Amino acid sequence: MGFLTALHISKTGLTAQRVRMNVISSNLANINTTRTQNGMPYIRRVVIMEARPVKDFDSALDSESERLCGVGVREIVEDRSPLRRLYSPGHPDADESGYVSLPNVNIVTEMTNMMIARRSYEANVTAISATKRMALKALEIGR
Protein backbone atom coordinates (compact mmCIF):
# COMPACT_ATOMS: atom_id res chain seq x y z
CA MET A 1 0.00 0.00 0.00
CA GLY A 2 1.36 3.37 -0.96
CA PHE A 3 1.10 6.89 0.37
CA LEU A 4 -1.90 7.95 -1.71
CA THR A 5 -3.88 4.88 -0.74
CA ALA A 6 -3.11 5.41 2.96
CA LEU A 7 -4.22 9.04 2.69
CA HIS A 8 -7.41 8.03 0.90
CA ILE A 9 -8.32 5.43 3.54
CA SER A 10 -7.81 7.98 6.32
CA LYS A 11 -9.86 10.50 4.36
CA THR A 12 -12.82 8.10 4.25
CA GLY A 13 -12.61 7.78 8.03
CA LEU A 14 -12.53 11.56 8.48
CA THR A 15 -15.56 12.01 6.26
CA ALA A 16 -17.58 9.28 8.00
CA GLN A 17 -16.78 10.64 11.47
CA ARG A 18 -17.68 14.18 10.39
CA VAL A 19 -21.12 12.93 9.31
CA ARG A 20 -21.46 11.08 12.61
CA MET A 21 -20.57 14.22 14.59
CA ASN A 22 -23.16 16.24 12.63
CA VAL A 23 -25.89 13.69 13.41
CA ILE A 24 -24.93 13.59 17.11
CA SER A 25 -24.99 17.41 17.21
CA SER A 26 -28.46 17.37 15.67
CA ASN A 27 -29.62 14.86 18.30
CA LEU A 28 -28.29 17.05 21.11
CA ALA A 29 -29.78 20.22 19.61
CA ASN A 30 -33.21 18.57 19.53
CA ILE A 31 -33.13 16.91 22.95
CA ASN A 32 -36.25 18.83 24.05
CA THR A 33 -38.06 19.20 20.69
CA THR A 34 -41.59 17.98 21.35
CA ARG A 35 -43.03 18.91 17.96
CA THR A 36 -41.34 18.71 14.56
CA GLN A 37 -42.80 19.59 11.15
CA ASN A 38 -44.73 16.30 11.14
CA GLY A 39 -46.28 17.12 14.53
CA MET A 40 -44.36 14.39 16.39
CA PRO A 41 -41.41 14.67 18.80
CA TYR A 42 -37.91 14.57 17.36
CA ILE A 43 -36.66 11.01 16.82
CA ARG A 44 -33.00 10.29 17.53
CA ARG A 45 -30.92 9.47 14.46
CA VAL A 46 -28.04 6.99 14.22
CA VAL A 47 -25.32 6.69 11.58
CA ILE A 48 -24.78 3.21 10.13
CA MET A 49 -21.30 2.77 8.70
CA GLU A 50 -19.89 0.09 6.46
CA ALA A 51 -16.51 -1.02 5.17
CA ARG A 52 -16.00 -0.04 1.55
CA PRO A 53 -13.35 -1.33 -0.81
CA VAL A 54 -10.74 1.23 -1.72
CA LYS A 55 -8.79 1.27 -4.95
CA ASP A 56 -5.06 1.00 -4.36
CA PHE A 57 -3.78 4.09 -6.15
CA ASP A 58 -0.15 3.00 -5.92
CA SER A 59 -0.35 -0.60 -7.06
CA ALA A 60 -1.71 -2.50 -10.02
CA LEU A 61 -2.17 -5.66 -7.93
CA ASP A 62 -5.86 -6.51 -8.00
CA SER A 63 -5.57 -8.99 -5.13
CA GLU A 64 -4.09 -6.34 -2.83
CA SER A 65 -6.57 -3.65 -3.79
CA GLU A 66 -9.48 -5.97 -2.94
CA ARG A 67 -8.19 -6.30 0.63
CA LEU A 68 -7.98 -2.56 1.26
CA CYS A 69 -11.01 -1.03 2.93
CA GLY A 70 -12.10 2.41 3.90
CA VAL A 71 -15.29 3.32 5.69
CA GLY A 72 -18.41 5.06 4.52
CA VAL A 73 -21.84 6.01 5.76
CA ARG A 74 -24.36 3.44 4.56
CA GLU A 75 -27.38 5.30 5.92
CA ILE A 76 -28.74 7.47 8.69
CA VAL A 77 -31.66 5.77 10.43
CA GLU A 78 -34.15 6.74 13.11
CA ASP A 79 -33.74 5.06 16.47
CA ARG A 80 -36.95 3.22 17.28
CA SER A 81 -36.44 3.09 21.05
CA PRO A 82 -39.41 4.43 23.02
CA LEU A 83 -39.90 8.13 23.54
CA ARG A 84 -39.45 9.58 27.01
CA ARG A 85 -42.62 10.59 28.82
CA LEU A 86 -42.83 13.48 31.25
CA TYR A 87 -45.82 14.47 33.37
CA SER A 88 -46.43 18.14 32.62
CA PRO A 89 -50.15 18.88 32.33
CA GLY A 90 -49.61 22.58 31.51
CA HIS A 91 -47.39 21.86 28.50
CA PRO A 92 -49.01 22.70 25.15
CA ASP A 93 -48.05 19.25 23.76
CA ALA A 94 -49.39 17.27 26.74
CA ASP A 95 -51.88 14.50 26.01
CA GLU A 96 -55.23 14.11 27.81
CA SER A 97 -53.42 12.39 30.72
CA GLY A 98 -51.02 15.33 31.14
CA TYR A 99 -47.96 13.51 29.72
CA VAL A 100 -45.62 15.01 27.14
CA SER A 101 -43.69 12.77 24.74
CA LEU A 102 -40.06 13.85 24.58
CA PRO A 103 -37.37 12.74 22.12
CA ASN A 104 -35.60 9.43 22.76
CA VAL A 105 -32.27 11.27 23.03
CA ASN A 106 -30.09 10.50 26.05
CA ILE A 107 -27.44 13.15 26.69
CA VAL A 108 -24.99 10.66 28.26
CA THR A 109 -25.22 8.32 25.27
CA GLU A 110 -24.80 11.19 22.80
CA MET A 111 -21.80 12.66 24.64
CA THR A 112 -20.17 9.21 24.79
CA ASN A 113 -20.76 8.72 21.06
CA MET A 114 -19.37 12.19 20.39
CA MET A 115 -16.18 11.40 22.33
CA ILE A 116 -15.76 8.13 20.39
CA ALA A 117 -16.29 9.92 17.06
CA ARG A 118 -13.82 12.64 18.08
CA ARG A 119 -11.16 10.05 19.01
CA SER A 120 -11.70 8.24 15.72
CA TYR A 121 -11.38 11.54 13.85
CA GLU A 122 -8.17 12.35 15.74
CA ALA A 123 -6.76 8.88 14.97
CA ASN A 124 -7.31 9.47 11.25
CA VAL A 125 -5.68 12.91 11.45
CA THR A 126 -2.69 11.29 13.19
CA ALA A 127 -2.49 8.63 10.47
CA ILE A 128 -2.51 11.33 7.78
CA SER A 129 0.25 13.22 9.59
CA ALA A 130 2.35 10.06 9.91
CA THR A 131 1.88 9.29 6.21
CA LYS A 132 2.91 12.83 5.33
CA ARG A 133 6.04 12.56 7.49
CA MET A 134 6.96 9.24 5.86
CA ALA A 135 6.52 10.73 2.39
CA LEU A 136 8.72 13.70 3.29
CA LYS A 137 11.37 11.36 4.73
CA ALA A 138 11.31 9.31 1.52
CA LEU A 139 11.84 12.49 -0.49
CA GLU A 140 14.78 13.48 1.72
CA ILE A 141 16.37 10.04 1.30
CA GLY A 142 15.95 10.30 -2.48
CA ARG A 143 17.98 13.49 -2.74
N, C-alpha and C positions, 0 to 999 in steps of 0.2 A: 504494500500500500504506500502510495506516495503522498507528498505534501498536499497537493490539491484535493485528493480524496479525503484525507484527514480533516482538512478545513471544511469540506462540504458536509461531512458527517457531523461535525460539531455545530455547523450552521443549522442543520435540521433540528438538532436538540435545542438550540437557542430559540428558534422560531416556535417550536412546540411549547416550550416553557413560557414564552411570551403570551401565547394564546391562553394557556392555563392561568397565568397571572391575571389576565384581563377578565376571564370568567369568574375567578375567585373575587376580584375587586367588585364585579357586578353583583355577585351574591352578597357581599358585605354591604354594599351601598343600598341594597333592597331588603335588608334584614327586618325592617318594620313596615314594608309595603303591603298594605292589606287589600288594595284594589289596583289592579293593572288595567290596561285597555280592554281586556276581555271581561272585566268585572270580578275576577278571581284574585286571590292573594298571589304574590310572586312565588314561583316555584324554583327552587335551587337547581342550578345547572352544573353538570359534571363533564369534564373533557375526557373522551376516550381516545387513547393513543394506540398506535400500532407500529410495529417494525416495518420499515420499507426498504426494499433493495436499493442500493446506491451504485451507480456506475463508477467503476474504478477509472478515474481520469488519467492515471499515470501508467496503466498497464493494459495490454491487449489480451490478458489471460481471462477467458470467459469463466473458468472455474473459480478463480479468485474473486472476480467481481460479483458472482452470485452469492458469495459468503458475506459480503460487506453489507451492513444494514445501517440505516439512519432511523430516525423516528419521525412520525407525522401524526397529525390530528385526524383520526378517522371520522369522528363526529362529536357534537356537543349535544348531550341528552338531558332531559329533565329528570331529576331525582324524584322517584315516586314514593318516598317515605312520607308518613302522615304529616299533615300540617300541625303546627302547635295551636293549642286552644287556650285562650285567656278570658277569664270572666271579667267583663267590663261593660255592664249594661248601658252606660251612657255613650259608648263609642258609636259613631254613625254606621259602622259596618257590623255591629253586633246582630246576632240572630235573635229569634223570639225568646230564646232561653237566656240571653244576655252574654253569650260567648262570641268572641271575635276569633276568626281563623287567621293565624299569622304564618308567614313563610316558614318552610322547613329548613331554615338556615341556622346552623349552630356556629356561633362565633369561634369557639375553641377548635372545632373541626376545620373551619376555614382558615384560621390563623396557622394551624399546623400544616395544612396543605400549602399555604403560601410560603412557609419556611422551607418546606421540601422543594417546592418549585424554584425558590430563590437559590437554594444550595445546588440544585441541578443546573441552573443557569450559570452560576459561578463556576461549576466544574467544567462546563463547556467553554467558558471564557478562558479558564486556565489551560485547557487543552489547546485552544487556538494560540494562546501566547507561547506555549511550549513548542508547538509546531513552527511558529514564526521564528523562535530562537534557533531551532534546529536548522531551518532553511538558511538563516543568516550565517550560522556556523559553517554550513556546507559551502556557502559562497566564499567565506573567508579562507577555507581550506583549499578551494579551487583557484585561488589567486596565484 
